[in-house]
Amino acid sequence: MSTLTLRLRRTSGRICAGLCLAAWLGPTPPVEAAPPVNPLEPPIFSFDLESPSVGLGYVSAGDLLSLVGDEAATVILAEQLQLYSPADDLDGLSTSHAWLLPGQLFVLLFSVNRASESLVPPDPELITLGLPFNATDQAMRGHAAGDQFMSTVLFTRGGRMERGQRAVNNVLVRNNYDEGGTDFGAVPRVDAYGNPVPNPAPALPHMAPHNPLAEWPLRLLQDNVDATCLFPSNGTGWEIMDVYFTLSAGSPSLYELPGSFSPSGANIFFNPHPAAYAQTGLYAPHGALGLLPEDDIDALLVFDINADGFFNGNDRVIFSLTYESPSLLSIPGASTQGAAADLFIAAPDYPPMLFTPAASLGLTHPADNVDALDLAECVDPYACAADFGIRALKGDLNCDGYVNFGDINPFVLALSNPIQYKNLYPGCFIQNGDINADGSTDFADINPFVAILSGGGH
């Protein structure tokens, strides 16, 4: 047994208190990692052409990937989608979502590109719930392009639901790496705090000892998750069927696939069963969506209501466009700045319309760009955030990803001088010290903090 005594004195009108914290130095390892309580099902995803994992030959930008162990691994080869060039870049991915009823509520799941900054600070209510990470926070830590975020507002196929909404923001639901299997196995190998993660596994190409990434520009040291889709599960694994996808403008296979008479990054393709090497067809040419050949769809949600693989009837497509897409200047309601993070909707025989502006996703920077899109059923976004969100570590006051004796001095500082604490630990959240979850970090958290250090609580 070891006794650690911490004293805060009142001198010249300052706060005075005497604390005695007794902590057992036993073999219990420090508390580490905080994956979601009830994580979302793992998605199928892809990395863009500029991703380190692609550039170093680990995967292809046309492959469909899944997390296998700690790594992003190919589950559908690009060739199974009839993408035969290494320069092909799968840029939007969806399944049919025919099951979703017109009034059914959902939250949007999205990823952003490397240039995105957001500028919206984490939601104080979510911080109090132990969910402090959002797109702004993760961009500051240098790996937002490999993450997935969830909206804190609700939607139906008709657009945003206004009644009963709370703060407009987003919350991290899938980290780029190392969150208990709820991640993408992406570079850089860091946790939600941006701390490097030790790698006990054999070196893969993007972890080579000579560190080839040292020659890459810092901006590109992120795998960019540019497509995600929650395909239905059959109980033993995914059923990767009814695959709708787009390719980035410039992909060579645009000149070989159906629709090559007018190749465009805004053409949407359909493959009913890529694992069986089914043929890829054209679901919707850019003109049927009311888009121009020069437009480039960046993120995709398809509602193929009759599931026939053709854009017709009551079908709807929700999508985002790249910065360079000329239609951003002509679609009514598009944001004057940051329209690459706006979401639009198209119906057969109608021009595209604004589905929801970037600001409703908590994205407000002119450089923000929604790069992947999916949805999850939800009737209360804060309850869903509590289930799906990457959690902070209660008691981790130095934000190193662990709760141990290195947190004692920061904890004392958080109690005695919160302003100085924030100055010394600018990337941390003082609410991590709210161990008893009463809404504030104060003396009532001392005993619960000791319990964590002694292995008696989390």
C-alpha positions in Angstrom: 0.0 0.0 0.0 1.3 3.4 -0.9 -0.1 6.7 0.3 0.0 9.8 -1.8 -0.8 13.1 -0.1 -1.9 16.1 -2.1 -2.4 19.5 -0.4 -4.2 22.5 -1.7 -3.7 25.4 0.7 -5.7 28.6 1.3 -3.2 31.5 1.3 -4.2 35.1 0.7 -7.8 34.3 0.0 -7.1 31.3 -2.2 -8.9 28.0 -1.9 -7.6 25.8 0.9 -8.3 22.1 1.2 -6.4 19.0 2.4 -6.7 15.9 0.4 -5.3 12.5 1.2 -5.5 10.0 -1.7 -4.7 6.4 -0.9 -4.0 4.3 -4.0 -3.1 0.7 -4.3 -0.1 0.0 -6.6 -1.1 -3.5 -7.7 -0.7 -5.4 -11.0 -3.9 -4.0 -12.5 -3.0 -2.4 -15.9 -4.0 1.2 -16.5 -7.4 1.8 -18.0 -7.0 2.3 -21.7 -9.0 2.8 -24.9 -12.7 3.7 -24.9 -14.5 2.2 -27.8 -18.3 2.8 -28.1 -20.6 1.1 -25.7 -22.7 -0.4 -28.5 -20.6 0.2 -31.7 -22.2 0.4 -35.1 -21.7 -2.6 -37.4 -18.4 -2.4 -39.2 -18.8 -0.9 -42.7 -17.2 -1.7 -46.0 -15.0 1.2 -47.1 -12.3 2.4 -49.4 -9.3 4.7 -49.3 -8.6 7.3 -51.9 -5.8 7.3 -54.4 -3.6 9.6 -52.3 -3.8 7.5 -49.2 -0.4 6.1 -47.8 -1.9 2.6 -47.6 -2.7 2.8 -51.4 0.5 4.6 -52.4 2.7 2.0 -50.7 0.8 -0.8 -52.4 -1.1 -2.3 -49.4 -4.5 -1.9 -51.0 -6.0 -0.4 -54.1 -8.2 2.7 -54.3 -10.7 0.6 -56.2 -10.9 -2.1 -53.6 -13.7 -2.6 -51.1 -12.1 -3.0 -47.7 -13.0 -4.2 -44.2 -11.2 -4.2 -40.9 -9.6 -7.6 -40.4 -7.8 -7.8 -37.1 -5.9 -4.4 -36.8 -5.6 -3.9 -40.6 -7.7 -2.7 -43.5 -8.0 -5.7 -45.8 -9.5 -6.2 -49.2 -12.8 -8.1 -49.3 -13.8 -7.2 -52.9 -11.1 -6.6 -55.5 -11.4 -3.7 -57.8 -11.3 -6.1 -60.7 -14.6 -7.7 -59.4 -16.2 -4.3 -60.1 -14.6 -4.2 -63.5 -12.1 -1.6 -62.4 -8.8 -2.7 -64.0 -6.6 0.3 -63.7 -4.5 1.0 -60.6 -5.4 4.7 -61.2 -9.1 4.0 -60.6 -10.5 5.6 -57.5 -13.8 4.4 -56.1 -15.3 7.6 -54.7 -18.9 6.9 -53.6 -20.4 3.7 -52.2 -24.0 2.6 -51.2 -26.4 -0.2 -51.1 -30.0 0.1 -52.2 -31.6 1.2 -48.8 -34.9 0.1 -50.2 -35.9 -1.0 -46.7 -36.0 2.5 -45.4 -39.6 3.8 -45.1 -40.4 7.4 -46.2 -40.8 8.8 -42.6 -38.2 6.6 -40.9 -35.7 8.5 -38.8 -32.0 8.2 -39.1 -28.7 10.0 -38.4 -26.1 10.6 -41.1 -22.7 9.0 -40.9 -20.0 10.8 -42.8 -16.3 11.2 -43.4 -14.5 14.3 -44.5 -11.4 14.9 -46.5 -7.9 16.0 -45.4 -8.5 19.7 -46.0 -11.6 19.8 -43.8 -11.4 21.8 -40.5 -15.1 22.2 -39.5 -14.6 25.0 -36.9 -17.5 23.9 -34.7 -16.2 23.0 -31.2 -17.4 19.7 -29.6 -20.9 19.9 -28.1 -20.6 20.7 -24.3 -23.5 18.3 -23.6 -21.7 15.5 -25.4 -18.5 16.3 -23.6 -20.4 15.9 -20.3 -21.6 12.5 -21.5 -17.9 11.6 -22.1 -18.1 12.0 -25.9 -15.8 15.0 -26.6 -14.5 14.1 -30.1 -15.9 15.7 -33.2 -14.7 16.6 -36.7 -13.1 19.9 -35.5 -11.2 18.2 -32.7 -10.0 15.3 -34.9 -8.9 17.6 -37.7 -6.7 19.4 -35.1 -5.2 16.1 -34.1 -4.4 15.3 -37.8 -6.4 12.3 -38.7 -10.0 13.4 -39.4 -9.8 12.1 -43.0 -9.6 8.6 -41.7 -12.5 8.9 -39.2 -16.3 8.6 -39.4 -18.7 11.1 -37.7 -22.4 11.0 -36.8 -24.8 13.9 -37.1 -26.5 15.1 -33.9 -29.7 15.9 -35.8 -32.2 13.6 -37.3 -33.3 13.1 -40.9 -35.8 11.3 -43.1 -35.6 10.7 -46.8 -37.3 14.1 -47.1 -34.6 16.1 -45.3 -33.8 17.3 -41.8 -36.3 16.9 -39.0 -36.7 20.3 -37.2 -38.9 19.4 -34.2 -37.2 18.2 -31.0 -33.7 18.9 -32.3 -30.8 20.0 -30.0 -27.4 21.5 -30.9 -26.2 21.0 -34.5 -22.9 19.2 -34.3 -21.3 15.8 -34.9 -19.6 13.1 -32.9 -16.8 10.7 -33.7 -18.2 7.1 -34.1 -15.3 5.4 -35.8 -11.6 6.3 -35.4 -9.0 5.9 -38.0 -7.1 3.4 -35.8 -7.1 1.5 -32.5 -10.5 1.8 -31.0 -11.3 -1.8 -30.0 -12.2 -2.9 -33.5 -14.4 0.1 -34.2 -11.9 1.7 -36.5 -10.6 1.6 -40.1 -7.1 0.3 -39.5 -5.9 3.5 -41.2 -2.7 5.6 -41.2 -1.7 7.4 -39.0 -1.6 4.8 -36.3 -3.0 7.0 -33.5 -5.9 6.9 -31.1 -8.7 9.5 -30.9 -6.4 11.8 -28.8 -3.8 11.6 -31.6 -1.4 9.5 -29.5 0.8 7.0 -31.4 -0.3 3.4 -30.9 2.4 0.8 -30.3 2.5 -1.8 -33.1 3.2 -5.4 -31.9 2.3 -6.9 -35.2 4.8 -7.7 -38.0 5.6 -4.7 -40.2 3.4 -4.1 -43.1 4.4 -1.9 -46.1 3.1 1.3 -44.4 4.9 0.5 -41.2 8.3 -0.3 -42.7 11.3 0.4 -40.3 12.9 2.8 -42.7 9.7 4.9 -42.5 9.0 5.7 -46.1 6.2 8.0 -44.9 8.8 10.5 -43.7 9.1 11.7 -47.3 5.4 12.4 -47.7 3.9 15.9 -47.1 2.3 16.1 -43.7 -1.1 16.7 -45.2 -1.0 13.3 -47.0 0.0 11.3 -44.0 -3.6 10.3 -43.6 -5.5 7.5 -45.2 -8.6 9.2 -46.6 -11.8 7.2 -46.1 -13.7 8.3 -49.2 -16.5 5.7 -49.3 -18.4 3.7 -46.6 -21.4 1.5 -46.6 -23.1 -0.7 -43.9 -24.1 -3.7 -46.0 -26.7 -6.1 -44.5 -25.3 -9.0 -42.5 -26.6 -12.6 -42.9 -25.6 -13.5 -39.4 -22.2 -14.9 -40.4 -20.8 -12.0 -42.3 -21.6 -9.3 -44.9 -23.7 -9.8 -48.0 -21.9 -7.4 -50.3 -24.6 -7.3 -52.9 -26.4 -4.5 -54.7 -23.4 -2.3 -54.8 -23.8 1.3 -56.1 -20.7 3.3 -56.6 -19.1 6.2 -58.4 -15.5 6.8 -59.5 -13.5 10.0 -59.1 -13.1 12.1 -62.2 -10.1 11.0 -64.1 -10.5 7.3 -63.3 -9.5 5.4 -66.5 -12.3 2.9 -66.2 -14.9 5.6 -66.7 -13.9 5.2 -70.4 -14.5 1.4 -70.3 -17.6 1.0 -68.1 -21.2 1.5 -69.4 -21.8 5.2 -69.9 -18.4 5.7 -71.5 -20.1 7.7 -74.2 -20.1 10.5 -71.6 -17.6 9.6 -68.9 -18.2 11.4 -65.7 -17.4 11.3 -62.0 -21.1 11.9 -61.6 -22.2 8.6 -63.2 -23.5 6.0 -60.7 -22.7 2.4 -61.4 -24.4 -0.8 -60.1 -23.1 -4.3 -59.5 -25.6 -6.8 -58.1 -23.0 -9.4 -56.9 -19.3 -8.5 -57.3 -18.1 -11.6 -55.4 -19.7 -13.6 -58.1 -18.1 -11.4 -60.8 -21.4 -10.0 -61.9 -21.3 -7.4 -64.6 -21.2 -3.7 -63.6 -24.0 -1.7 -65.2 -25.0 2.0 -65.3 -27.5 2.9 -62.6 -27.8 6.6 -63.3 -25.9 8.7 -65.9 -25.0 12.2 -64.7 -27.7 13.7 -66.9 -30.5 11.7 -65.2 -29.4 13.3 -61.9 -29.5 16.8 -63.4 -25.7 17.0 -63.2 -23.0 18.0 -65.7 -20.3 15.8 -67.1 -17.7 17.8 -65.2 -19.4 17.2 -61.9 -17.9 14.7 -59.5 -20.0 12.8 -56.9 -17.9 12.5 -53.7 -20.3 10.7 -51.3 -23.4 8.6 -52.0 -26.7 7.3 -50.5 -28.9 5.4 -53.0 -32.6 4.6 -52.4 -33.3 2.2 -55.2 -36.9 1.7 -54.0 -37.8 -1.1 -56.4 -34.3 -2.5 -56.3 -34.0 -3.0 -60.0 -30.6 -1.4 -60.5 -32.0 1.5 -62.6 -32.7 5.1 -61.5 -36.5 5.3 -62.0 -39.9 5.5 -60.3 -39.6 6.7 -56.6 -35.9 6.3 -56.4 -33.8 9.0 -54.7 -30.1 9.6 -54.5 -28.5 11.8 -51.8 -25.0 12.9 -52.6 -22.2 15.4 -52.2 -20.0 17.0 -54.9 -16.3 17.8 -55.0 -15.1 21.4 -54.7 -14.5 21.6 -58.5 -18.0 20.5 -59.5 -19.6 23.3 -61.6 -23.2 22.4 -60.4 -22.3 23.7 -56.9 -22.8 27.2 -58.5 -26.3 26.4 -59.8 -28.1 24.1 -57.4 -30.6 26.3 -55.5 -29.8 26.6 -51.8 -26.2 25.5 -52.1 -23.9 27.1 -49.5 -22.0 30.1 -50.8 -18.9 28.7 -49.1 -18.2 25.1 -48.2 -20.8 23.7 -50.6 -18.6 20.6 -51.0 -20.0 19.6 -47.6 -23.6 20.2 -48.6 -25.8 17.2 -49.4 -28.1 17.2 -52.4 -30.9 15.0 -53.5 -32.0 13.9 -57.0 -35.2 12.2 -58.2 -35.9 10.9 -61.7 -37.0 13.6 -64.1 -36.4 16.4 -61.5 -33.4 18.7 -61.1 -31.2 18.2 -58.0 -32.2 20.0 -54.8 -30.5 20.8 -51.5 -31.1 18.0 -49.1 -29.3 19.6 -46.1 -26.6 22.3 -45.8 -23.1 21.6 -44.5 -23.9 23.5 -41.3 -26.5 20.9 -40.3 -23.7 18.4 -40.0 -21.6 20.8 -37.9 -19.4 21.6 -40.9 -18.8 25.4 -41.3 -15.3 25.9 -42.8 -15.1 26.8 -46.5 -12.7 23.9 -47.1 -15.0 21.3 -45.6 -15.8 18.4 -47.9 -18.1 15.4 -47.1 -16.2 12.5 -48.7 -18.2 9.4 -47.6 -21.8 9.0 -46.5 -24.0 6.4 -44.8 -26.9 6.3 -42.3 -28.0 4.6 -39.2 -31.6 4.3 -37.8 -32.0 6.5 -34.8 -34.8 8.3 -33.0 -32.7 10.2 -30.4 -29.3 11.4 -31.6 -27.9 11.9 -28.1 -28.9 8.4 -27.1 -27.3 7.1 -30.3 -24.2 9.1 -29.7 -24.0 7.6 -26.2 -24.2 4.1 -27.9 -22.1 4.7 -31.0 -19.6 7.4 -30.0 -15.9 7.0 -29.2 -15.7 7.8 -25.5 -13.1 9.8 -23.5 -11.4 8.1 -20.6 -12.8 9.3 -17.3 -9.8 10.2 -15.2 -7.4 10.7 -18.2 -6.5 14.3 -17.4 -3.2 14.4 -19.4 -4.9 12.8 -22.5 -2.2 10.2 -23.1 -4.9 7.5 -23.6 -4.3 6.0 -20.2 -5.5 6.5 -16.6 -2.7 6.1 -14.2 -0.5 8.1 -11.8 0.6 10.4 -14.5 -2.9 11.9 -14.2 -2.6 12.9 -10.6 -0.9 16.3 -11.0 -3.2 17.3 -13.9 -6.2 16.3 -11.8 -5.0 18.5 -8.9 -4.4 21.3 -11.3 -7.9 20.9 -12.8 -9.4 21.2 -9.3 -7.2 24.1 -8.2 -6.7 26.2 -11.3 -9.0 25.2 -14.3 -7.7 28.1 -16.5 -4.0 27.0 -16.0 -5.1 23.4 -16.7 -6.6 24.4 -20.0 -3.4 26.3 -20.9 -1.1 23.4 -20.1 -3.3 20.7 -21.6 -5.0 22.4 -24.6 -5.9 19.2 -26.3 -7.6 17.7 -23.2 -11.0 18.0 -21.8 -11.3 19.1 -18.2 -14.6 17.2 -18.0 -12.5 14.0 -18.0 -12.2 14.8 -14.3 -15.9 14.6 -13.8 -15.6 11.0 -12.6 -19.0 11.0 -10.8 -20.8 12.5 -13.8 -22.5 15.3 -11.9 -21.6 17.8 -14.5 -18.5 19.4 -13.0 -14.9 18.5 -12.1 -14.6 19.2 -8.4 -13.7 17.8 -5.0 -16.6 15.3 -5.2 -14.6 13.5 -7.9 -11.6 12.8 -5.7 -12.8 9.5 -4.2 -14.0 8.2 -7.6 -10.6 9.2 -9.1 -8.8 7.3 -6.4 -11.0 4.3 -7.1 -10.0 4.3 -10.8 -6.3 4.5 -9.9 -6.6 1.7 -7.4 -8.4 -0.5 -10.0 -11.7 -0.2 -8.2 -13.7 1.7 -10.8 -13.7 3.0 -14.4 
